[in-house]
Amino acid sequence: GTTTSSSIVDLRADAHTMPCEEMRRVMAEAEVGDDFWGEDPSVNRLQQRCAQMFGREAALFVASGTMANLLALMSHCQRGEEFIVGKNSHNHKWEQGNYAQFAGISANTTSINQRGELPLDEIRINKSTDAMQMPITRLICLENTHNFAGGKPLSVEYLNEVRKIADEHKLKIHVDGARIMNAAVALGVTVRELAAPADSVSMCFSKVGRDQYSICIQGIGAPIGSILVVGTKQFISAARTRRNALGGGWGKAGVLAAAAEWGLERAEETARIDNERAKRLAEGINQIVPENFHPSLRAVDTNITNIVVVETGGRLNPQKVHSRLESQGVRTFILDPTRLRMVVHRSVDDEGIEKAIEAFRMVVND
């Protein structure tokens, strides 16, 4: 359901969406089979739909975005090889270093600028040049939108520049596109256009959502699941084999796939409304106290997605603001020692946004 004036406004993450009654009905009526053998019609239909949406040959439905990213790394890189990634990227910093734990792959990190981009010159410099002493570089990993950079979308122009470097050095590109739908809506392009420069893309189904809707491409609001979309059937076949090695083979997954597909049908509109509400939240906070709070989504910013990052200063620090907001019924996430993050999703309506703004007002005036 959506927020009311007396309920909690949970802005910690868009994975906190809940299935609505209509989604639950679709799940209950889903046609199912054994996806381990590729025989679940609902899963197959979802995979085909996602592959077509991204303009690719095949896709694979998996349990989480973390699993999707790991499968991409394992399918692009062999043990002892490396990938180039931003030091604050989600699949490097917040996924348990799983590529090292389970795949023997190492990370070669770059900085990340305020737009969530890996600087092009650092990508060039970081590629290994000595196969006798250094891990062989196979892959460049990007994140769109970029969580730590405040939900900034990576432009098609930037992605094409990375593609040129990848081609020059015979590298592959994987995009962690958990919130790629929000990026596409913010930039006014299709997900196919955003994904075109990449060799593989992951998209989450548990995070995109509007009002009573939800969809896991982060915001879709499905209870579980992500999609790994790549260019070739051969790549997906390899990823499917590795999925089983990680315990990811599942039967009767059509119940979950049906929820994801139902949300996917509403994803673009959901993302648009979430982005608009995030902009209202950012502007509302800026109007309260511009000297203490600086949301990364400003009124002059045209690339608005569903993440609002607030920098605190002076007498207020993130922990203090977080605790005071919690007492007002607004939940946020402490991103680092100077910033709070809020993620707008389908379970937070206009009333919830206004409640959050008012909570900030009370914190500042306390």
N, C-alpha and C positions, 0 to 999 in steps of 0.2 A: 503494500500500500504506500500511499504518499504521506507527507508530513501533515500534522495539524498543529495548532498553536500550543497544545499541551504535550506534544510528543517530542522525542529526541530527534534532533537534526544531525544525522550521522554523515559527516563530510570527510571521514578518514580515508575512504577509498571507494571507487565505483564498483568494486567487487562485493560491496555490502548490499547490493540490490537483492530483492526477494521476488520469486515468481508470483505473478498475479493469478487470479482465478482462471482466466482464459488460457494462460500458459499451462497451468496445471491440468486443465481439461484436455488440451492438445497432447500433453505427455501421457495422460491416462489412455487416450485413444490411439497412441502411436503404433504403427506397424513395426514389428521388431523381428530380428533374426540373430544369427551369431556373427558379429563383426570380426571375430578372430579369423573366420574363414571368408570374410568379405561378403557375407550373406544377409546383412541387415539392410533392408530397403531404405529405411529412414536415414541411416548413416550414409549409405551410398548416394542418396539424393542430395543430402547436405554437402557432401564432398564435391559432387559434380557441380552443384550450384556455386560453391565458392571458387572452384577452378575456373568456371566460366566468368564469374564476376571479376577475377584477377587476370583473365586472359591466358590461363595456363592449362597444361594437359591434365594435371591431377592435383589432388589435395588429400590430406590425412587428418581425421578427427582424433584428437588426443585429449588427455585428462586435464591439462593445464598449460598455461603459457610457458611456465618453466620447463615442462617436458618438451613442448614444441621447440623452444630455443635450443635445448640440449640436443635433441634429435637432429636439428639443422647442423649444429657444430660437429656432431659425430659423423654425419653424412658427408660433410665438406672436408673434414680434417682427419688424418690418421693419427694414431698415438705418436707422441713426440713432435708433432707439428704445432703451429701456433696460429692465432687469429689476432687481428688488430682491433682494438675496442677502446672506447672512451673510459677513463678511469672511474667515472660516476655512472656508467651505464648499468641498467638493471641486471642484465644477464651476467655482468662481471661482479657487481658489488652486492646484489641482493638475491642471488640464487645459489648460495652455499658453495660457490666455486665448483659447481658440479662437473664442469668440463674437465677439471683436474682430478676430482675424486673418481669419476666413473670412466673417463675417456682418455686420460693421460695427455690432455691437450693443455698448452700454456697460453697465457694472454700477454700480448704486447700492448701496453696502454698508452694512450695519448691524452692530452687535455681535452676539455669540451668548452666551447665558447658559450656566450649567453644565449645563442640561438639553438643550442643543443647539437651543434655541428662538431665533428672531428675536423680540426684544421687540415686543409688539403696538404700543406707542406709537411705536416707531421706524419700523415699517412705515407707519403713518399719516403720520408726519412726512416720510418719505423720498419719498413719491409726489410727482412733479413737479407744479407748480402753474402754470407759465408756459410754454405751448407755443411762445411766440415766442422764448424764450431757453434753454429747458431741453429735454433729450430727453424724449419722451413715454414715460411709464411704462406698460408693458403686462402685466408678469408679476411674480409673487412666486415665488422658488425656495426650496424647503425640502429638507432631507436627513434621511432616516429609515431606519436609525439614523444618528446624527451621528458621523462618524469622529473629528473633532478633539475632540469633547466626551466621548470615551471610549466610544462606542457607545451613547449614550443614545437610547432610543426616544421619538418624539414621540407624545403621547397623542391619542386621537380628540377629546377635549375641546379641546385646544389647536388641532388642525387645523380644527375647526369654528369656532373664534374667528377664525382667519385667513381662513376662507371668508367670514365675515360682512364682514370688512374688504374682501376682494376684491370681493364683490358691491356693497358700498357705493361703491367707487371704480371699478367696471367693469374689474377686473383678472382675469387668469387665474392659476392656480396650477400649477406643475410640481413634482413630488416626485422627487428623486434617491433611489430606493428600492433601491439596490444590495443592501442587507441588510434589506429590508422584511419578509422572512420571519422573521428573528430578532426584529424589533420586534413582529410580530404574536404570536409565541409568548410573548415576554416579557410582553406586555400581556394575553394571554388573549383576543385578538380575531382576526378573520379579516383577510386582506389586503384583501378587498373593503371591509370597514369602514374600514380605515386609508386606503384610496385614495379613498373616496367623496367627500371634500371637494375633491379635486384634479381639474384638467382633464386632466392627463397625468402618467404615472408611468413611470419606468424601473426595471428590475429586472435584476440580473446573474446569469448562469448559471454562471460559473466559480468561484464562491466558497462555495456552501453544500454541506456534505458530512458524512457520518458514516462512520467506519470505512472500509469499502471503497466507500462511496458518495460521489458528488459531484454538485453541481448549480449553473450560473452565476447564479443569482440571487445571487451572492456566496456561495459555499459549496455550490452544487449540484454543483460539481466537473466540469462539462463543460469540454472543452478550450478553447472559445471561445464568445463570444456573449452578447448581452443582449437584452432585450425592451423595446420602447417601447409602453406601453399607454395608450390615450387613449379619450375618450368617443365620438368619431364616426368614421365611415368617411371622411368628407371630410378630417378632420385627418390621418389615417393616409395617405391618398392623397397629400396634400401632403408629408408626411414621406418617403414612398417616393420621390417625385420628387427631393427634396433629397438623399436617401441616394445616389442615382445620381450626383449632382453631386460628392459627396465620394468617389467611387470605391467605394461600398459595395454596388453591385449584384453579386450573386453567383449563379453557377449551381451545381447539384449540392450546395447547402447542406444538403440533407436529412441528410447524414452527421452534420453538427453539430447539426441540430435534433433528430435522434433521440436523441443523447446528452443534450441539454438536457431533452427530455421524459422520458426515463428517470429522470434525477435529480429532476425536478420532482415525480414521483410519490412520492418519498421525502423531499421538502424539509421538510415540517413536522416529521417525526420527527428528521431530521438537525439542524434548527435547535434543537430542544428539547435534544438531547444536547450539541450544541456549547455552548449557553448554560449547561447544568449543569456542563460541564467548565471553562468559563471561571470560573464561580463558585467551583469547587474551587481553581482556580489562584489566584484573588484571595485567598481565605481562607487558603490555604497560605502565601502570601507575607506576609500580615498577621501570621500567627502566628509567623513567623520573627523579624521585626524591625519592629514597628509604629512605632518612632520614626524609622526611615529610609525606609521604603517605605509608600506609601499607595495601594493599588490603588483605582481608582474604583468597582470592584465589591466592595462590602463585604457581610458576612454579613447586615447589617440591610437591605440594598438589595433591594427586591422586583423591580425592573425590570432583570433580568440579561440581557445579550445576550452575544455571543461575543467582545467586545473587552475587554481588560484594559489599563488605563493605569496605569503605576507612576510616581509622583513620587519623585525621589531628593533626598537632602539630606545635609548634613554633609560628610564626607570623600568621599562618592560622588557622581559626576555621571553623566549618561546615557551619555556616551562610554566612561567607565571601566567602568561596569556592563555595557554592551553588549559590550565587548571581552572581559571576563572570562567572561561567559555564553557567548560564541562559543567560547572555549577549552574550555568544558565541553560543547560540542555543542548549545547552545541558541541559536537565531537570533532576534533581536528587531529592532524598527525604532525609530530615534531620532525621536521625534515633534517635539520642540522642545528648547531648552536645559535644560529641567528634567524632561522626561518621556520614558519609553519606552512603546511600544505593543506589545502582543501580541494576535494574532488566532487564536482557536481554530477549527479546521476538521476535516473528516473524516479528514485524514491524520495527525492527532494523537490518539492514543487515551489511555486512562486511564494507561497506563504512561508515555507521553510527558509527560503533565501532572505526574506524580510526579517524573519526571526533571528537569523544569523547576524545580519547587519545590526540589528538592535542589541544583540548580545555584545558585539564589539563596542558599541556605543557605551554600554553599561560598564564594560571593562575599563575603557579609557577614562570614564568619569568617576570611577571608583576612587 
